[in-house]
């Protein structure tokens, strides 16, 4: 479902009536191909060109991690 939300940029992307049509599109994409086509970006900022095709974005952020004090 997450791949479908990223790749199919339309309001009906989760519509069960379009399962076969959309699954055929989504199944062609591996994680590697999604990275190559710009659906997944591993750098911290998303560069958007002025004429870039509109795509869906999910931004995942992380806080600084520190070790917790162990209690006995």
N, CA, C and O atoms as a Tripos MOL2 file, in Angstrom:
@<TRIPOS>MOLECULE
protein
  288   287    72     0     0
PROTEIN
NO_CHARGES

@<TRIPOS>ATOM
      1 N           0.8270   -1.1980    0.0000 N.3       1 UNK1
      2 CA          0.0000    0.0000    0.0000 C.3       1 UNK1
      3 C           0.8690    1.2580    0.0000 C.2       1 UNK1
      4 O           0.5210    2.2570   -0.6300 O.2       1 UNK1
      5 N           2.0050    1.2060    0.7120 N.am      2 UNK2
      6 CA          2.8790    2.3740    0.7480 C.3       2 UNK2
      7 C           3.4460    2.6600   -0.6450 C.2       2 UNK2
      8 O           3.5040    3.8130   -1.0720 O.2       2 UNK2
      9 N           3.8620    1.6080   -1.3480 N.am      3 UNK3
     10 CA          4.3470    1.7950   -2.7200 C.3       3 UNK3
     11 C           3.2520    2.4030   -3.5920 C.2       3 UNK3
     12 O           3.5170    3.2660   -4.4280 O.2       3 UNK3
     13 N           2.0530    1.9520   -3.3900 N.am      4 UNK4
     14 CA          0.9330    2.4480   -4.1890 C.3       4 UNK4
     15 C           0.6860    3.9350   -3.9220 C.2       4 UNK4
     16 O           0.4170    4.6990   -4.8490 O.2       4 UNK4
     17 N           0.7800    4.3410   -2.6530 N.am      5 UNK5
     18 CA          0.5940    5.7490   -2.3100 C.3       5 UNK5
     19 C           1.6770    6.6210   -2.9210 C.2       5 UNK5
     20 O           1.4060    7.7530   -3.3230 O.2       5 UNK5
     21 N           2.9040    6.1070   -2.9960 N.am      6 UNK6
     22 CA          4.0060    6.8830   -3.5510 C.3       6 UNK6
     23 C           3.9700    6.9550   -5.0760 C.2       6 UNK6
     24 O           4.2370    8.0090   -5.6530 O.2       6 UNK6
     25 N           3.6430    5.8510   -5.7240 N.am      7 UNK7
     26 CA          3.7540    5.7800   -7.1760 C.3       7 UNK7
     27 C           2.5110    6.3070   -7.8860 C.2       7 UNK7
     28 O           2.6290    7.0260   -8.8780 O.2       7 UNK7
     29 N           1.3390    5.9640   -7.4010 N.am      8 UNK8
     30 CA          0.0840    6.3860   -8.0490 C.3       8 UNK8
     31 C          -0.3320    7.7180   -7.4340 C.2       8 UNK8
     32 O          -0.7610    7.7710   -6.2820 O.2       8 UNK8
     33 N          -0.2040    8.7670   -8.1910 N.am      9 UNK9
     34 CA         -0.5070   10.1100   -7.6850 C.3       9 UNK9
     35 C          -1.9000   10.5360   -8.1450 C.2       9 UNK9
     36 O          -2.0510   11.4060   -9.0030 O.2       9 UNK9
     37 N          -2.9050    9.9060   -7.5560 N.am     10 UNK10
     38 CA         -4.2850   10.2540   -7.8710 C.3      10 UNK10
     39 C          -5.1450   10.0160   -6.6330 C.2      10 UNK10
     40 O          -4.7840    9.2190   -5.7670 O.2      10 UNK10
     41 N          -6.2740   10.7020   -6.5490 N.am     11 UNK11
     42 CA         -7.1380   10.5490   -5.3620 C.3      11 UNK11
     43 C          -7.6840    9.1350   -5.1580 C.2      11 UNK11
     44 O          -8.0220    8.7620   -4.0350 O.2      11 UNK11
     45 N          -7.7720    8.3510   -6.2250 N.am     12 UNK12
     46 CA         -8.3460    7.0100   -6.1140 C.3      12 UNK12
     47 C          -7.2710    5.9230   -6.0440 C.2      12 UNK12
     48 O          -7.5340    4.7800   -6.4180 O.2      12 UNK12
     49 N          -6.0770    6.2530   -5.5750 N.am     13 UNK13
     50 CA         -4.9700    5.2860   -5.5910 C.3      13 UNK13
     51 C          -5.2260    4.0610   -4.7010 C.2      13 UNK13
     52 O          -4.6180    3.0140   -4.9230 O.2      13 UNK13
     53 N          -6.0910    4.1650   -3.7240 N.am     14 UNK14
     54 CA         -6.4020    3.0240   -2.8560 C.3      14 UNK14
     55 C          -7.7540    2.3920   -3.1730 C.2      14 UNK14
     56 O          -8.2370    1.5480   -2.4180 O.2      14 UNK14
     57 N          -8.3550    2.7880   -4.2660 N.am     15 UNK15
     58 CA         -9.6690    2.2760   -4.6630 C.3      15 UNK15
     59 C          -9.5740    0.7940   -5.0310 C.2      15 UNK15
     60 O          -8.8250    0.4340   -5.9390 O.2      15 UNK15
     61 N         -10.3260   -0.0720   -4.3350 N.am     16 UNK16
     62 CA        -10.2810   -1.5120   -4.6390 C.3      16 UNK16
     63 C         -10.7220   -1.8400   -6.0690 C.2      16 UNK16
     64 O         -10.3060   -2.8620   -6.6150 O.2      16 UNK16
     65 N         -11.5370   -1.0130   -6.6730 N.am     17 UNK17
     66 CA        -11.9960   -1.2650   -8.0400 C.3      17 UNK17
     67 C         -10.8550   -1.1650   -9.0460 C.2      17 UNK17
     68 O         -10.9470   -1.7230  -10.1400 O.2      17 UNK17
     69 N          -9.7970   -0.4730   -8.6980 N.am     18 UNK18
     70 CA         -8.6610   -0.2930   -9.6080 C.3      18 UNK18
     71 C          -7.4750   -1.1560   -9.2240 C.2      18 UNK18
     72 O          -6.3620   -0.9150   -9.6910 O.2      18 UNK18
     73 N          -7.6910   -2.1720   -8.3700 N.am     19 UNK19
     74 CA         -6.6010   -3.0150   -7.8790 C.3      19 UNK19
     75 C          -5.7530   -3.6100   -9.0030 C.2      19 UNK19
     76 O          -4.5280   -3.4940   -8.9730 O.2      19 UNK19
     77 N          -6.3730   -4.2350   -9.9770 N.am     20 UNK20
     78 CA         -5.6150   -4.8950  -11.0370 C.3      20 UNK20
     79 C          -4.7920   -3.8980  -11.8420 C.2      20 UNK20
     80 O          -3.6220   -4.1430  -12.1380 O.2      20 UNK20
     81 N          -5.4020   -2.7840  -12.1900 N.am     21 UNK21
     82 CA         -4.7300   -1.7670  -12.9990 C.3      21 UNK21
     83 C          -3.5330   -1.1710  -12.2560 C.2      21 UNK21
     84 O          -2.4360   -1.0760  -12.8050 O.2      21 UNK21
     85 N          -3.7560   -0.7730  -11.0090 N.am     22 UNK22
     86 CA         -2.6940   -0.1320  -10.2420 C.3      22 UNK22
     87 C          -1.6410   -1.1300   -9.7760 C.2      22 UNK22
     88 O          -0.4600   -0.7880   -9.7260 O.2      22 UNK22
     89 N          -2.0350   -2.3440   -9.4380 N.am     23 UNK23
     90 CA         -1.0520   -3.3500   -9.0330 C.3      23 UNK23
     91 C          -0.1010   -3.6820  -10.1740 C.2      23 UNK23
     92 O           1.0760   -3.9540   -9.9370 O.2      23 UNK23
     93 N          -0.5930   -3.6650  -11.4090 N.am     24 UNK24
     94 CA          0.2680   -3.9160  -12.5620 C.3      24 UNK24
     95 C           1.3530   -2.8490  -12.6600 C.2      24 UNK24
     96 O           2.4910   -3.1560  -13.0170 O.2      24 UNK24
     97 N           1.0170   -1.6120  -12.3510 N.am     25 UNK25
     98 CA          1.9940   -0.5170  -12.3780 C.3      25 UNK25
     99 C           2.9610   -0.6400  -11.2080 C.2      25 UNK25
    100 O           4.1750   -0.5500  -11.3920 O.2      25 UNK25
    101 N           2.4350   -0.8420  -10.0190 N.am     26 UNK26
    102 CA          3.2460   -0.8710   -8.8000 C.3      26 UNK26
    103 C           4.1830   -2.0730   -8.7710 C.2      26 UNK26
    104 O           5.3110   -1.9630   -8.2920 O.2      26 UNK26
    105 N           3.7340   -3.2110   -9.2730 N.am     27 UNK27
    106 CA          4.5550   -4.4180   -9.2400 C.3      27 UNK27
    107 C           5.8190   -4.3100  -10.0820 C.2      27 UNK27
    108 O           6.7620   -5.0720   -9.8730 O.2      27 UNK27
    109 N           5.8570   -3.3840  -11.0240 N.am     28 UNK28
    110 CA          7.0470   -3.1840  -11.8560 C.3      28 UNK28
    111 C           8.1870   -2.5230  -11.0850 C.2      28 UNK28
    112 O           9.3390   -2.5810  -11.5140 O.2      28 UNK28
    113 N           7.8780   -1.8980   -9.9560 N.am     29 UNK29
    114 CA          8.8580   -1.1280   -9.2010 C.3      29 UNK29
    115 C           9.4740   -1.9440   -8.0720 C.2      29 UNK29
    116 O           8.7670   -2.4900   -7.2260 O.2      29 UNK29
    117 N          10.7910   -2.0170   -8.0730 N.am     30 UNK30
    118 CA         11.5320   -2.5440   -6.9330 C.3      30 UNK30
    119 C          12.0200   -1.3380   -6.1350 C.2      30 UNK30
    120 O          11.8970   -0.2000   -6.5870 O.2      30 UNK30
    121 N          12.5610   -1.5830   -4.9720 N.am     31 UNK31
    122 CA         13.0920   -0.4710   -4.1700 C.3      31 UNK31
    123 C          14.1920    0.2450   -4.9490 C.2      31 UNK31
    124 O          14.2670    1.4740   -4.9320 O.2      31 UNK31
    125 N          15.0420   -0.5180   -5.6290 N.am     32 UNK32
    126 CA         16.1230    0.0830   -6.4160 C.3      32 UNK32
    127 C          15.5600    1.0040   -7.4970 C.2      32 UNK32
    128 O          16.0570    2.1150   -7.6860 O.2      32 UNK32
    129 N          14.5270    0.5480   -8.2080 N.am     33 UNK33
    130 CA         13.9270    1.3700   -9.2650 C.3      33 UNK33
    131 C          13.2310    2.5900   -8.6750 C.2      33 UNK33
    132 O          13.2380    3.6570   -9.2900 O.2      33 UNK33
    133 N          12.6320    2.4530   -7.4950 N.am     34 UNK34
    134 CA         11.9840    3.5970   -6.8600 C.3      34 UNK34
    135 C          13.0200    4.6540   -6.4680 C.2      34 UNK34
    136 O          12.7430    5.8510   -6.5470 O.2      34 UNK34
    137 N          14.2030    4.2200   -6.0490 N.am     35 UNK35
    138 CA         15.2800    5.1580   -5.7270 C.3      35 UNK35
    139 C          15.7680    5.8350   -7.0050 C.2      35 UNK35
    140 O          15.9540    7.0520   -7.0290 O.2      35 UNK35
    141 N          15.9750    5.0540   -8.0680 N.am     36 UNK36
    142 CA         16.4420    5.6020   -9.3430 C.3      36 UNK36
    143 C          15.4610    6.6160   -9.9280 C.2      36 UNK36
    144 O          15.8790    7.6200  -10.5030 O.2      36 UNK36
    145 N          14.1680    6.3620   -9.7870 N.am     37 UNK37
    146 CA         13.1530    7.2520  -10.3510 C.3      37 UNK37
    147 C          12.7610    8.3990   -9.4160 C.2      37 UNK37
    148 O          11.9170    9.2220   -9.7700 O.2      37 UNK37
    149 N          13.3590    8.4580   -8.2420 N.am     38 UNK38
    150 CA         13.1270    9.5900   -7.3510 C.3      38 UNK38
    151 C          11.9470    9.4620   -6.4150 C.2      38 UNK38
    152 O          11.5830   10.4330   -5.7520 O.2      38 UNK38
    153 N          11.3340    8.2780   -6.3400 N.am     39 UNK39
    154 CA         10.2370    8.1010   -5.3920 C.3      39 UNK39
    155 C          10.7650    7.9560   -3.9680 C.2      39 UNK39
    156 O          10.0890    8.3400   -3.0130 O.2      39 UNK39
    157 N          11.9530    7.4110   -3.8230 N.am     40 UNK40
    158 CA         12.6170    7.2940   -2.5250 C.3      40 UNK40
    159 C          13.9420    8.0200   -2.6350 C.2      40 UNK40
    160 O          14.7310    7.7410   -3.5380 O.2      40 UNK40
    161 N          14.1930    8.9420   -1.7310 N.am     41 UNK41
    162 CA         15.4620    9.6590   -1.7160 C.3      41 UNK41
    163 C          16.0840    9.5010   -0.3420 C.2      41 UNK41
    164 O          15.4330    9.6990    0.6840 O.2      41 UNK41
    165 N          17.3440    9.1430   -0.3450 N.am     42 UNK42
    166 CA         18.0240    8.8640    0.9040 C.3      42 UNK42
    167 C          18.8020   10.0590    1.4320 C.2      42 UNK42
    168 O          19.4100    9.9700    2.4990 O.2      42 UNK42
    169 N          18.7980   11.1490    0.7290 N.am     43 UNK43
    170 CA         19.4740   12.3370    1.2340 C.3      43 UNK43
    171 C          18.5100   13.1370    2.1020 C.2      43 UNK43
    172 O          17.2960   12.9990    1.9530 O.2      43 UNK43
    173 N          19.0180   13.9650    3.0000 N.am     44 UNK44
    174 CA         18.1300   14.6240    3.9680 C.3      44 UNK44
    175 C          17.1990   15.6850    3.3860 C.2      44 UNK44
    176 O          16.1920   16.0120    4.0140 O.2      44 UNK44
    177 N          17.4960   16.2290    2.2220 N.am     45 UNK45
    178 CA         16.6390   17.2590    1.6570 C.3      45 UNK45
    179 C          16.0880   16.7860    0.3230 C.2      45 UNK45
    180 O          16.7670   16.0850   -0.4280 O.2      45 UNK45
    181 N          14.8670   17.1700    0.0380 N.am     46 UNK46
    182 CA         14.2400   16.8120   -1.2290 C.3      46 UNK46
    183 C          14.3690   18.0110   -2.1640 C.2      46 UNK46
    184 O          13.7570   19.0560   -1.9410 O.2      46 UNK46
    185 N          15.1630   17.8470   -3.2000 N.am     47 UNK47
    186 CA         15.3100   18.9170   -4.1880 C.3      47 UNK47
    187 C          14.1460   18.8330   -5.1600 C.2      47 UNK47
    188 O          13.8640   17.7690   -5.7110 O.2      47 UNK47
    189 N          13.4850   19.9300   -5.3650 N.am     48 UNK48
    190 CA         12.3550   19.9620   -6.2980 C.3      48 UNK48
    191 C          12.6850   20.9480   -7.4050 C.2      48 UNK48
    192 O          12.8320   22.1470   -7.1710 O.2      48 UNK48
    193 N          12.7970   20.4220   -8.6070 N.am     49 UNK49
    194 CA         13.0410   21.2920   -9.7490 C.3      49 UNK49
    195 C          11.7930   22.0600  -10.1080 C.2      49 UNK49
    196 O          10.6850   21.6610   -9.7480 O.2      49 UNK49
    197 N          11.9630   23.1550  -10.8110 N.am     50 UNK50
    198 CA         10.7970   23.9790  -11.1450 C.3      50 UNK50
    199 C           9.8440   23.2720  -12.1010 C.2      50 UNK50
    200 O           8.6440   23.5480  -12.0950 O.2      50 UNK50
    201 N          10.3660   22.3630  -12.9210 N.am     51 UNK51
    202 CA          9.5010   21.6720  -13.8740 C.3      51 UNK51
    203 C           9.4210   20.1740  -13.5900 C.2      51 UNK51
    204 O           9.0420   19.3910  -14.4620 O.2      51 UNK51
    205 N           9.7750   19.7830  -12.3800 N.am     52 UNK52
    206 CA          9.7480   18.3540  -12.0430 C.3      52 UNK52
    207 C           8.3070   17.8640  -11.9570 C.2      52 UNK52
    208 O           7.4150   18.5800  -11.5000 O.2      52 UNK52
    209 N           8.1030   16.6440  -12.4010 N.am     53 UNK53
    210 CA          6.7790   16.0250  -12.3140 C.3      53 UNK53
    211 C           6.3650   15.9520  -10.8430 C.2      53 UNK53
    212 O           7.1790   15.6260   -9.9790 O.2      53 UNK53
    213 N           5.1120   16.2520  -10.5680 N.am     54 UNK54
    214 CA          4.6230   16.2240   -9.1870 C.3      54 UNK54
    215 C           4.5460   14.7870   -8.7170 C.2      54 UNK54
    216 O           3.9680   13.9360   -9.3930 O.2      54 UNK54
    217 N           5.1260   14.5150   -7.5630 N.am     55 UNK55
    218 CA          5.1020   13.1830   -6.9790 C.3      55 UNK55
    219 C           4.6680   13.2990   -5.5270 C.2      55 UNK55
    220 O           4.7290   14.3780   -4.9370 O.2      55 UNK55
    221 N           4.2340   12.1930   -4.9580 N.am     56 UNK56
    222 CA          3.8940   12.1580   -3.5450 C.3      56 UNK56
    223 C           5.1710   12.0230   -2.7380 C.2      56 UNK56
    224 O           6.1360   11.4080   -3.1930 O.2      56 UNK56
    225 N           5.1810   12.5960   -1.5410 N.am     57 UNK57
    226 CA          6.3620   12.5410   -0.6980 C.3      57 UNK57
    227 C           5.9990   12.1220    0.7140 C.2      57 UNK57
    228 O           4.9870   12.5610    1.2610 O.2      57 UNK57
    229 N           6.8180   11.2830    1.2940 N.am     58 UNK58
    230 CA          6.7340   10.9550    2.7110 C.3      58 UNK58
    231 C           8.0980   11.3100    3.2860 C.2      58 UNK58
    232 O           9.1170   10.7710    2.8550 O.2      58 UNK58
    233 N           8.1170   12.2040    4.2440 N.am     59 UNK59
    234 CA          9.3750   12.6260    4.8490 C.3      59 UNK59
    235 C           9.4930   11.9600    6.2030 C.2      59 UNK59
    236 O           8.6130   12.0970    7.0530 O.2      59 UNK59
    237 N          10.5810   11.2400    6.3990 N.am     60 UNK60
    238 CA         10.8310   10.5420    7.6590 C.3      60 UNK60
    239 C          12.0180   11.2140    8.3270 C.2      60 UNK60
    240 O          13.0920   11.3160    7.7340 O.2      60 UNK60
    241 N          11.8320   11.6700    9.5450 N.am     61 UNK61
    242 CA         12.9180   12.3160   10.2810 C.3      61 UNK61
    243 C          13.2480   11.4910   11.5070 C.2      61 UNK61
    244 O          12.4370   10.7010   11.9890 O.2      61 UNK61
    245 N          14.4540   11.6940   11.9960 N.am     62 UNK62
    246 CA         14.8960   10.9940   13.1970 C.3      62 UNK62
    247 C          15.5380   11.9950   14.1370 C.2      62 UNK62
    248 O          16.2010   12.9350   13.7010 O.2      62 UNK62
    249 N          15.3360   11.7870   15.4250 N.am     63 UNK63
    250 CA         16.0000   12.6030   16.4290 C.3      63 UNK63
    251 C          17.3960   12.0580   16.6590 C.2      63 UNK63
    252 O          17.7470   10.9820   16.1760 O.2      63 UNK63
    253 N          18.1840   12.8150   17.4010 N.am     64 UNK64
    254 CA         19.4820   12.3100   17.8080 C.3      64 UNK64
    255 C          19.2500   11.2120   18.8420 C.2      64 UNK64
    256 O          18.4520   11.3700   19.7650 O.2      64 UNK64
    257 N          19.9430   10.1290   18.6760 N.am     65 UNK65
    258 CA         19.7700    9.0070   19.5860 C.3      65 UNK65
    259 C          20.8590    9.0330   20.6480 C.2      65 UNK65
    260 O          22.0050    9.3890   20.3720 O.2      65 UNK65
    261 N          20.4890    8.6530   21.8550 N.am     66 UNK66
    262 CA         21.4710    8.5280   22.9240 C.3      66 UNK66
    263 C          21.1470    7.2880   23.7280 C.2      66 UNK66
    264 O          20.0090    6.8210   23.7620 O.2      66 UNK66
    265 N          22.1650    6.7720   24.3680 N.am     67 UNK67
    266 CA         21.9970    5.5540   25.1520 C.3      67 UNK67
    267 C          21.2620    5.8800   26.4480 C.2      67 UNK67
    268 O          21.5720    6.8660   27.1160 O.2      67 UNK67
    269 N          20.2900    5.0450   26.7960 N.am     68 UNK68
    270 CA         19.5550    5.2170   28.0360 C.3      68 UNK68
    271 C          20.3400    4.6650   29.1920 C.2      68 UNK68
    272 O          21.1090    3.7160   29.0430 O.2      68 UNK68
    273 N          20.1430    5.2680   30.3560 N.am     69 UNK69
    274 CA         20.7890    4.7570   31.5450 C.3      69 UNK69
    275 C          20.1210    3.4350   31.9110 C.2      69 UNK69
    276 O          18.8940    3.3450   31.9700 O.2      69 UNK69
    277 N          20.9250    2.4260   32.1530 N.am     70 UNK70
    278 CA         20.3780    1.1160   32.4980 C.3      70 UNK70
    279 C          20.0500    1.0970   33.9830 C.2      70 UNK70
    280 O          20.8490    1.5260   34.8150 O.2      70 UNK70
    281 N          18.8740    0.5990   34.2990 N.am     71 UNK71
    282 CA         18.4960    0.4850   35.7020 C.3      71 UNK71
    283 C          18.5310   -0.9890   36.1090 C.2      71 UNK71
    284 O          18.3030   -1.8710   35.2810 O.2      71 UNK71
    285 N          18.8110   -1.2460   37.3550 N.am     72 UNK72
    286 CA         18.8890   -2.6420   37.8180 C.3      72 UNK72
    287 C          17.7200   -2.9950   38.6900 C.2      72 UNK72
    288 O          17.6250   -4.1260   39.1660 O.2      72 UNK72
@<TRIPOS>BOND
     1     1     2 1
     2     2     3 1
     3     3     4 2
     4     3     5 am
     5     5     6 1
     6     6     7 1
     7     7     8 2
     8     7     9 am
     9     9    10 1
    10    10    11 1
    11    11    12 2
    12    11    13 am
    13    13    14 1
    14    14    15 1
    15    15    16 2
    16    15    17 am
    17    17    18 1
    18    18    19 1
    19    19    20 2
    20    19    21 am
    21    21    22 1
    22    22    23 1
    23    23    24 2
    24    23    25 am
    25    25    26 1
    26    26    27 1
    27    27    28 2
    28    27    29 am
    29    29    30 1
    30    30    31 1
    31    31    32 2
    32    31    33 am
    33    33    34 1
    34    34    35 1
    35    35    36 2
    36    35    37 am
    37    37    38 1
    38    38    39 1
    39    39    40 2
    40    39    41 am
    41    41    42 1
    42    42    43 1
    43    43    44 2
    44    43    45 am
    45    45    46 1
    46    46    47 1
    47    47    48 2
    48    47    49 am
    49    49    50 1
    50    50    51 1
    51    51    52 2
    52    51    53 am
    53    53    54 1
    54    54    55 1
    55    55    56 2
    56    55    57 am
    57    57    58 1
    58    58    59 1
    59    59    60 2
    60    59    61 am
    61    61    62 1
    62    62    63 1
    63    63    64 2
    64    63    65 am
    65    65    66 1
    66    66    67 1
    67    67    68 2
    68    67    69 am
    69    69    70 1
    70    70    71 1
    71    71    72 2
    72    71    73 am
    73    73    74 1
    74    74    75 1
    75    75    76 2
    76    75    77 am
    77    77    78 1
    78    78    79 1
    79    79    80 2
    80    79    81 am
    81    81    82 1
    82    82    83 1
    83    83    84 2
    84    83    85 am
    85    85    86 1
    86    86    87 1
    87    87    88 2
    88    87    89 am
    89    89    90 1
    90    90    91 1
    91    91    92 2
    92    91    93 am
    93    93    94 1
    94    94    95 1
    95    95    96 2
    96    95    97 am
    97    97    98 1
    98    98    99 1
    99    99   100 2
   100    99   101 am
   101   101   102 1
   102   102   103 1
   103   103   104 2
   104   103   105 am
   105   105   106 1
   106   106   107 1
   107   107   108 2
   108   107   109 am
   109   109   110 1
   110   110   111 1
   111   111   112 2
   112   111   113 am
   113   113   114 1
   114   114   115 1
   115   115   116 2
   116   115   117 am
   117   117   118 1
   118   118   119 1
   119   119   120 2
   120   119   121 am
   121   121   122 1
   122   122   123 1
   123   123   124 2
   124   123   125 am
   125   125   126 1
   126   126   127 1
   127   127   128 2
   128   127   129 am
   129   129   130 1
   130   130   131 1
   131   131   132 2
   132   131   133 am
   133   133   134 1
   134   134   135 1
   135   135   136 2
   136   135   137 am
   137   137   138 1
   138   138   139 1
   139   139   140 2
   140   139   141 am
   141   141   142 1
   142   142   143 1
   143   143   144 2
   144   143   145 am
   145   145   146 1
   146   146   147 1
   147   147   148 2
   148   147   149 am
   149   149   150 1
   150   150   151 1
   151   151   152 2
   152   151   153 am
   153   153   154 1
   154   154   155 1
   155   155   156 2
   156   155   157 am
   157   157   158 1
   158   158   159 1
   159   159   160 2
   160   159   161 am
   161   161   162 1
   162   162   163 1
   163   163   164 2
   164   163   165 am
   165   165   166 1
   166   166   167 1
   167   167   168 2
   168   167   169 am
   169   169   170 1
   170   170   171 1
   171   171   172 2
   172   171   173 am
   173   173   174 1
   174   174   175 1
   175   175   176 2
   176   175   177 am
   177   177   178 1
   178   178   179 1
   179   179   180 2
   180   179   181 am
   181   181   182 1
   182   182   183 1
   183   183   184 2
   184   183   185 am
   185   185   186 1
   186   186   187 1
   187   187   188 2
   188   187   189 am
   189   189   190 1
   190   190   191 1
   191   191   192 2
   192   191   193 am
   193   193   194 1
   194   194   195 1
   195   195   196 2
   196   195   197 am
   197   197   198 1
   198   198   199 1
   199   199   200 2
   200   199   201 am
   201   201   202 1
   202   202   203 1
   203   203   204 2
   204   203   205 am
   205   205   206 1
   206   206   207 1
   207   207   208 2
   208   207   209 am
   209   209   210 1
   210   210   211 1
   211   211   212 2
   212   211   213 am
   213   213   214 1
   214   214   215 1
   215   215   216 2
   216   215   217 am
   217   217   218 1
   218   218   219 1
   219   219   220 2
   220   219   221 am
   221   221   222 1
   222   222   223 1
   223   223   224 2
   224   223   225 am
   225   225   226 1
   226   226   227 1
   227   227   228 2
   228   227   229 am
   229   229   230 1
   230   230   231 1
   231   231   232 2
   232   231   233 am
   233   233   234 1
   234   234   235 1
   235   235   236 2
   236   235   237 am
   237   237   238 1
   238   238   239 1
   239   239   240 2
   240   239   241 am
   241   241   242 1
   242   242   243 1
   243   243   244 2
   244   243   245 am
   245   245   246 1
   246   246   247 1
   247   247   248 2
   248   247   249 am
   249   249   250 1
   250   250   251 1
   251   251   252 2
   252   251   253 am
   253   253   254 1
   254   254   255 1
   255   255   256 2
   256   255   257 am
   257   257   258 1
   258   258   259 1
   259   259   260 2
   260   259   261 am
   261   261   262 1
   262   262   263 1
   263   263   264 2
   264   263   265 am
   265   265   266 1
   266   266   267 1
   267   267   268 2
   268   267   269 am
   269   269   270 1
   270   270   271 1
   271   271   272 2
   272   271   273 am
   273   273   274 1
   274   274   275 1
   275   275   276 2
   276   275   277 am
   277   277   278 1
   278   278   279 1
   279   279   280 2
   280   279   281 am
   281   281   282 1
   282   282   283 1
   283   283   284 2
   284   283   285 am
   285   285   286 1
   286   286   287 1
   287   287   288 2
@<TRIPOS>SUBSTRUCTURE
     1 UNK1         2 RESIDUE 1 A UNK
     2 UNK2         6 RESIDUE 1 A UNK
     3 UNK3        10 RESIDUE 1 A UNK
     4 UNK4        14 RESIDUE 1 A UNK
     5 UNK5        18 RESIDUE 1 A UNK
     6 UNK6        22 RESIDUE 1 A UNK
     7 UNK7        26 RESIDUE 1 A UNK
     8 UNK8        30 RESIDUE 1 A UNK
     9 UNK9        34 RESIDUE 1 A UNK
    10 UNK10       38 RESIDUE 1 A UNK
    11 UNK11       42 RESIDUE 1 A UNK
    12 UNK12       46 RESIDUE 1 A UNK
    13 UNK13       50 RESIDUE 1 A UNK
    14 UNK14       54 RESIDUE 1 A UNK
    15 UNK15       58 RESIDUE 1 A UNK
    16 UNK16       62 RESIDUE 1 A UNK
    17 UNK17       66 RESIDUE 1 A UNK
    18 UNK18       70 RESIDUE 1 A UNK
    19 UNK19       74 RESIDUE 1 A UNK
    20 UNK20       78 RESIDUE 1 A UNK
    21 UNK21       82 RESIDUE 1 A UNK
    22 UNK22       86 RESIDUE 1 A UNK
    23 UNK23       90 RESIDUE 1 A UNK
    24 UNK24       94 RESIDUE 1 A UNK
    25 UNK25       98 RESIDUE 1 A UNK
    26 UNK26      102 RESIDUE 1 A UNK
    27 UNK27      106 RESIDUE 1 A UNK
    28 UNK28      110 RESIDUE 1 A UNK
    29 UNK29      114 RESIDUE 1 A UNK
    30 UNK30      118 RESIDUE 1 A UNK
    31 UNK31      122 RESIDUE 1 A UNK
    32 UNK32      126 RESIDUE 1 A UNK
    33 UNK33      130 RESIDUE 1 A UNK
    34 UNK34      134 RESIDUE 1 A UNK
    35 UNK35      138 RESIDUE 1 A UNK
    36 UNK36      142 RESIDUE 1 A UNK
    37 UNK37      146 RESIDUE 1 A UNK
    38 UNK38      150 RESIDUE 1 A UNK
    39 UNK39      154 RESIDUE 1 A UNK
    40 UNK40      158 RESIDUE 1 A UNK
    41 UNK41      162 RESIDUE 1 A UNK
    42 UNK42      166 RESIDUE 1 A UNK
    43 UNK43      170 RESIDUE 1 A UNK
    44 UNK44      174 RESIDUE 1 A UNK
    45 UNK45      178 RESIDUE 1 A UNK
    46 UNK46      182 RESIDUE 1 A UNK
    47 UNK47      186 RESIDUE 1 A UNK
    48 UNK48      190 RESIDUE 1 A UNK
    49 UNK49      194 RESIDUE 1 A UNK
    50 UNK50      198 RESIDUE 1 A UNK
    51 UNK51      202 RESIDUE 1 A UNK
    52 UNK52      206 RESIDUE 1 A UNK
    53 UNK53      210 RESIDUE 1 A UNK
    54 UNK54      214 RESIDUE 1 A UNK
    55 UNK55      218 RESIDUE 1 A UNK
    56 UNK56      222 RESIDUE 1 A UNK
    57 UNK57      226 RESIDUE 1 A UNK
    58 UNK58      230 RESIDUE 1 A UNK
    59 UNK59      234 RESIDUE 1 A UNK
    60 UNK60      238 RESIDUE 1 A UNK
    61 UNK61      242 RESIDUE 1 A UNK
    62 UNK62      246 RESIDUE 1 A UNK
    63 UNK63      250 RESIDUE 1 A UNK
    64 UNK64      254 RESIDUE 1 A UNK
    65 UNK65      258 RESIDUE 1 A UNK
    66 UNK66      262 RESIDUE 1 A UNK
    67 UNK67      266 RESIDUE 1 A UNK
    68 UNK68      270 RESIDUE 1 A UNK
    69 UNK69      274 RESIDUE 1 A UNK
    70 UNK70      278 RESIDUE 1 A UNK
    71 UNK71      282 RESIDUE 1 A UNK
    72 UNK72      286 RESIDUE 1 A UNK
